[in-house]
Amino acid sequence: FSLGQLVFTRGVNDKVAENEDFSKFVLNSLQRHANGDWGDLCSDDKKENEYSLNKHLRLFSAYEHGTLPKIWIITEADRSVTTVLFPDEY
């Protein structure tokens, strides 16, 4: 599916600028999200995303890797915008 315009919150943008490992993690997570790999969600939430994908509803995924901060990725229902954010920025 299309990610639309990519938007990073200020917190994520600042962390990407200062940490190459985090930057790679974000890019990898975006690829996973676009390919329907919803990351570190429970099975019910993953099933909800599969339903949402088919019904053109909002998509949500979460990713963690080692000591890097957890991120959330949200694609709007109309697929116009995908936002990468920290959970505390929601």
PyMOL commands that set and color helices and strands:
alter all, ss='L'
color gray80, all
select helices_A, chain A and resi 10-18+20-34+43-55+87-89
alter helices_A, ss='H'
color red, helices_A
select strands_A, chain A and resi 5-8+59-65+68-75+81-85
alter strands_A, ss='S'
color yellow, strands_A
deselect
rebuild
show_as cartoon
